[in-house]
Amino acid sequence: MAALDEPLKKILGGTTAKVLAEHLDLHTVGDLLHHYPRRYAERGELTRLADLPLDEHVTVVAQVADARVLKFNGGRGQRLEVTLTDGSGRLRLVFFGKGIHKPHKDLLPGRRAMFAGKVSVFNRKLQLAHPEYELLDRTADDGEDAVSAFANQLMPIYPACQQMASWKIAKAVDAVLPSARDAIDPLPESLREGRALVPLTEALLKIHRPATKADIADARARLKWDEAFVLQVALARRRRAETQLPAVARTLTEGGILDAFDAKLPFTLTEGQQKVSQEIFDDLATEHPMHRLLQGEVGSGKAQPLDALVLTPRGFRPMGEMTVGTEVVVPSGELAVVDGVFPQGEREVWRLVLSDGSTVECDDEHLWIVGTRGTGEQVLTTRELRGDLLRADGRPKWSIAPATPVDLEGGEARPLDPYEVGRALGEAGAGRPADRVPSAYRNAPLKDRLAVVQGLMDAGGMRAGGAAVYRAAAGPLAEDLAWLVRSLGGGARLHPVRDGAYDVSVALPAAYPPFRDAGREHAVPGGSARRPEDGTGFRRAIRAIEYAGRKPVQCISVRHPGHAYVTDHFTVTHNTMVALRAMLGVVDSGGQAAMLAPTEVLAQQHHRSITEMMGELAEGGMLGGAERGTKVVLLTGSMGAAARRQALLDLVTGEAGIVVGTHALIEDKVQFHDLGLVVVDEQHRFGVEQRDALRGKGKQPPHLLVMTATPIPRTVAMTVFGDLETSVLDQLPAGRSPIASHVVPARDKPHFLARAWERVREEVAAGHQGYVVCPRIGDEEDAPKGAKKGAAGSKGAAAKASSPEDAEEKRPPLAVLDIAGQLTAGPLDGLRVAVLHGRMAPDDKDDVMRRFAAGELDVLVATTVIEVGVNVPNATAMVIMDADRFGVSQLHQLRGRVGRGSAPGLCLLVSEMPEASPARARLAAVAGTLDGFELSRIDLEQRREGDVLGQAQSGVRSSLRMLAVIEDEEVIAAARDEATELVTADPELSGYPELRIALSALLDDEREQYLDKG
């Protein structure tokens, strides 16, 4: 009797064993016994042909409907076409040349058989070219073995390959199946009985040769527990071993750089951030390495969109232009500098609608200084206001505090008398809609702004019903008048009258009369508006709070006791934190922190964000730096020699407490003084070996924090299995983003692709920009290995590439350099198009990105170098060519580059794959949801988990054969509980010799090392 570790060569012979080893990774008897059937076909039950997946090697059971021989090439060539049916669909078989004779004899109408081959499409019909087949209803003369082998049984259909069909694998299994009685059962008897699981030998016999569907269910339940439990024991032992590893406890220090940083924050952290931070600091304080995954977005709230406005002495500037040191106007009228800039990524944004029709946007945690009747001033979040917005009678409950009017100076010349400018505009009235108040007279001293208002009102305004009203102003002029009135602490409201014209009602504080002409002031008798006498201006009620979409946002800290600033329409407001706070805590304890980013663009962005957020705290040891500060250095591959030498020196001496870098951090010459924490951003972009190389630079194992906003299959699998301690911050929203996604079937409907380019032109015409992404750069250097130039090939090339899918699969991916040339000479002719890819010189890449960000380019044709870290709010359109060549998480990341400003985004996924293909189904899933966690589940279902204990990222080398992470979460959770309890009671498994054997089989040398590192 062959043992389970017996090589297959001894049982099956060298030829069959070689195919199984090379193409299915099956080497031993045990390997083959654990190669389980994918599904089962019943005798007399025909397989549904309507649901066959394209581009996959399949096994079907069907009946021959007809067969005919056709000639081609002037009669010199012939092919056999056989049509199969099962009542649900039809499938064509094609045989060429000399290979037609045997199937022409065997495959007669009415015959049933099993067929195996790769499904393709030709002339819009499903087909198998040169499939293997096994007849199921031979006559007695042909031998009844095939019939008796499958009669009255559930026929197992095995995962197969082109070199070996399912029924041949079944015969190989028959040869080794008696060895199932030698299988060592790893499950403790008490667990097996408690869970009502059948013995392992019985499970193996039933999974391969079931008599009933109940047999299959019993076998699958047992085999899933085997995989889940043995794996969970491995992970439980590893978690226990980690608690024995030495690590430097990094405890918080009072009065250090972290406290100084927190004091700079515009207010307190959100509840979610405080919770996650506490989990991390608790881990850092232990004497064994932290191993934690931080999922979700790490924005801290209290933010406004990048296109929101902030009042400076020179006028309003976009929030996105704020930097440390920018002077801003605070509500008291004083000037203060911005001492902290906190980029927050994308967040949900809300729009406050005020009683005068003006609006202002912010996130849900933003703070507002508000008042209500009978109470003093309060500071409330947008969320709190939304929950308590109106009085019982439906009237607004809250009003926004006014800002003190201040002088402005935009630096532009004002050659004309401001009053005369106003009169000239007012006398034009509604007849010249293009006229606006020049910016020089808007960003001007108080007296000049008042003079413009008075000129306008004297020319076209009057008293009516106790209010001052400007009659029938064209839209732009009406908006400018309202802006000027609000800048003086007044209230202005637009009332539409006709043809885009508005009446503007004006109310100003007593110190600022709206009319200079006394006759105008008293022309129409009526009551008087109630004016504030203290000069502070009118309050505006909050009438509604509307959802505005998802936008990139930012938070600023103002160095002023009031911690407030003036935003859109002269509204008063108060103004990633988790990973940065963890790094600062480690620096306080005497250690260093390293952040590993996957691209130079993202590393530079992180470095810039961290230094901006820390301000003078990031200038430790430098002139003007804070006493409690530290150095924050950047280390990338393209740095100049002098800057690189200085960065390396700062790290080895300990001068730099924080380093942000790319793979350059992993190089041997990089040494740390005392590495205490490794933070890995976008962790799925790094292999385990790379992460381990950085962790190995600590004197003792450093703590590890991995961050991801979009988990990929491996991350989800490891999380479900509990190998990582997990923190979830600000769960991703349920798809309320302004990005619309559509699949463009370029081959089936070429006019759809033409329309895609029209949409790009429309976005550019509207003042926006777009990306076109290709999988390849486009020169011989990065062409796929084995790709042939030209159309020449072997004689059989035409037959082999007879389907569009074969041709699509064989052609190289579309390239940036090729597509850019085609677009500039074709559908995007006349637009400003540039290319961006990874082999460009760093200065050239920076120049292209600078020009694109500045609006000097319309369309960027790029590779995935734009996948992370690129933030151009004006870019609204993205066309991804050969989208089927990208993974789900990569498509999601790319799509996130658009829809980052106030305008909605558009993402078009271009593919030449047929509609029924798995690739198109994957693209449809991406287009159907914007939820990163949901996409990770879809990706996991399609790609499997990867080798949970090995280095593979997808299912090719998965040690999970029966267990599916998404479907079997309950089994995994139960197995984790059982494994933890067993390992706690018996860490060495001395009472479970069978389990130790199973564990050693699971943990070969490579996986053992991987588990130690991971």
C-alpha positions, 0 to 999 in steps of 0.5 A: 500500500502506497503511503501518502508521501509516495511520489506519483511517478511510482504509481502512475508512471513517469509521463502522467506524473510529469504532467500532474507535477508541471501543470497542476503542482501535484507530486505525491499520492497525498497531493492527488487525494487532496485535488478535489472535484470542482463539481459533479455531473449526474448520469443522464443529466446534461451540463448547462451550456448556456453558462459556460465561462469564456477563456477557461478550460472546462469539462462538459457533458452534452449530446451531439446534435449534428456533425458536418465536414466543411472545406476551405482554402479552395478545397485543400483544407477541411474541418469538422464542425460538431454541434452539441446541445443540452436543451439550455444552449448550443456549443460548437466543436471544431477539428482541423486537418487530419485530426477530423477522422476519429471524431467524425467516426465517434461523434455521431448525432445522438451520442453523449460524451464528456468534452474538455477544452478551452471555451472561445468565441468565433463569429459570435458563437461559443466553441471548443477547438480540438477538444478531448472527449470520452464517450459515455454510451458506447456499445458493448463492442466498444467496451462497457467500462466507460459506461459502468464507471459512471453509471448511476454515479455522480461523475466528478469533474476535476480542475483540469488543464489542457494537457490532462482532461478531467476523466484522465485525472479521475482514472489517476485518482482511482489508482491512488484512492485505496491509499486514503485509508493511510491518511492520518486524521489531524482533528482531535477526536473530541473536536470531531465528535463535537462537530459531528464530522466524519473521519478523514478516510471516509471524507476522502472516499466520499469526496472523490466517489460519492454515492449521494449528494449527502456524501458530498456535503459530509465530505466537504464539511469535514475537509473544510474543517481540516484546512481551517483548523490546521491553519488556525493552529499554525497561526495561533502558535505564531501569535503566541510565539510573537508574545515571547519575542523581545521588542522595545516598549515604546511608551508615551512621554509627557511633554514631548513632541506628540503633546506639542503636535496635538496642541497644534491640532485645530481641535480634538481628534474624532472619536474613531481616531482616539479609539484607534490611536489608543489601540496602537499606543497600547500595542506599542507599550508592550515588550513584543512587536505590534503587528496591526492592520489599519483599514479605512481612510485616516482623515481626521475631520473638521475639514473643508474642500480644497476649492472652499475659500479662506479670507486672506489680507489679499482676498479669498484664496482656495483652501488647497493653496493654504500653506504653513505661514500663510496669513489669514483673517480671523473673525475679530478682524485680526491677522494670524498665520496658518501654523498647520496644514492637514490634508485629509484625502477624500471625505463626505462633504455637506453644504450649509444653505444660509438665510441670504442664499449663500452657501458654504461646504465642509465635512461632518466634523467641521466646527461652527460658531453658532447662536440661537435665541436665548443662548450664547455662542456655541461651537457645534459640528456639522453633524450636530447641526444636522440633527437639530436644525429647525425649531418645532415651528419649522423655522431655523434654529441656529445662526452663524456669527458675523465676521468683523469687516476688514480692509483688503488689498489685492495689490492691483491698481485702482485708477478710477474713483470707486464710487464712479465705478459703482455708478457706471455699473449701476447705470448700465443695469441689466443691459450689460450682463457681462459687466462685473465689479473688477477684482481690484475694487473687490479686494480693496479697503473698506472705504473703497468697497463701500463707495462701490456699493453706494455708487451701485445703489445710487444708480440703480437702487431704492428704498422699498418696504423698509429695505434697500433694493437694487433693481434688475441686476444681471446675474454676475453683477448681482452676485458681486453686489451681494459679495461686497455687502457681505464683506461689509458685515451686511446681509444681501439676498437675490430675488429672481425677476426675469431673464437672468436678472435679480433684485438684490435686497441690501441691509448694512450695519449703521456705520455703512449707509447703502446710499450716498445720494440723500434723495435716493435714501429717502425716495420711498418711505417705509420702515427701517431695517434693524441694523446692528449698532456695534459694527459687527454685522448681520447674523445669517440663519442656517436654513438647510444642510444638503449632501454635496458629494465626496471631495478632497478636503483639508484642515488648517490650524490658525495660530490665534486664541480663537482658532477660527478663520473666515471662509466662503461668503464671509462666514465664520468657522472653526477650524492623518493623523493616526499613523503620524501620531504613532510615529511621534510617540515612538520618537518621544520614546527615543526611537525612529519611525520609517514610512514605506511608500510604493512610489516616489510620487506618494513618498514625496506627498507623504513627506510634504504632508508630514512636514506641513502638519508638523511645522517647526516640529519637523525642523529639529536641530535646525535654525528656527526649529522647535526645541522638541522637534525632530528631523523628517527626511525623505529617501528615494532612489532618484535623490542626488548624491549629496542629499542622499548622503545627508539623509543616510547620516541623519538616520544612522546618527539618530538626528532624523526621527522620521524617514519617508521613503520608497524601496530605497529604504530597504538597501543594505547601506541604509542603517538606523540608530534605533528603528522602533516602528515601521509604517507601510502604506498601500501594503499590498504593493509590497512583497513580504520579503521587502517588508521583512528587509526593513523590519530587519534593520531594527536592533530588536524587531520593530513594531509594524503598522500596515495601512490600506484604504482598499484591502485586496484579497490577501489582506482580506484573507489574513484579516479573516484568519486573524493573523493581524490585529485589525483597526478599522477607521472611518468605514468606507461610505456606501458609494455616494461618490460623484464618480460614474463608471462605465464599461466600454466594449471597444470590439463589440461596439466601436462607436462606444469608444468613439463616444468615450473620446467625445466625452473627454473633449466635452470635459476639456471644453468645460474647463476640466482635464482627463487621464488616459491610462495604458498598461504598457509604456510602448517600446521593445524594451518592455514588450512581452517575452515571446511576442513576435513582431509582424504578422508572420508565424507558423503555418498553424497560426491562423488556426490557433488564433482563430477566435477573437479572444485568442488574438486579444490574449496574444497581442501585447497590452496597449502602450502609452507611446502608441496611444498618445500618438494615435489620440493626438493625430485623431480623436483628441487632435487639437488638445494639449496632450502629454505622456507620463511613465516610469522610465522618464527622468525624475525632473521630466516627470515632475515637469509634466505633473506640474504643468498638468496640475497647473492646467497647462495640459488637457490630457495626460496619457500615462501608465499606473504611475498615477495610481496613488499620490496624484491629486489634481482636483480639476481632472474629471475624466479617466479612460483606462485602456485594456482595463481587463489587464488590471486587477480590481484593486488597481482599477479602484485606485486609478479611478480615485484620481478623478472626481477629486474636485467640485465637479463629478468624475467619469471613469470609462473602462475600455475592453476588447474582451467579449461580454460573456468573459470573466474579464468583462464580469470583473469590469462590470463589478468594478463599475457597479460599486465604489465601495473598496471593501465590497470590491475586495470581496469581489476580487477575493471570490474571483482570485481566491486567497493566495497562498495564506502561508506562502508568497503567492498573491493569488490562488495558483499556489493556494494551500486552501483547496476546499475552504473559501474565505468569503463563504466559510467565515463561520467555519474559520471563526469557529476553528480559530476559537478551537485552535486558540483554546487548544494551543493555550492548553498545550502549546507544544501539541505534545498530546496531539501527535497526528496534528503535529504531523499535519502541521509539519506537512503544511509548514514546509521550510519556505512557509515556516520562514514566511510565517516567522517574517510575516 
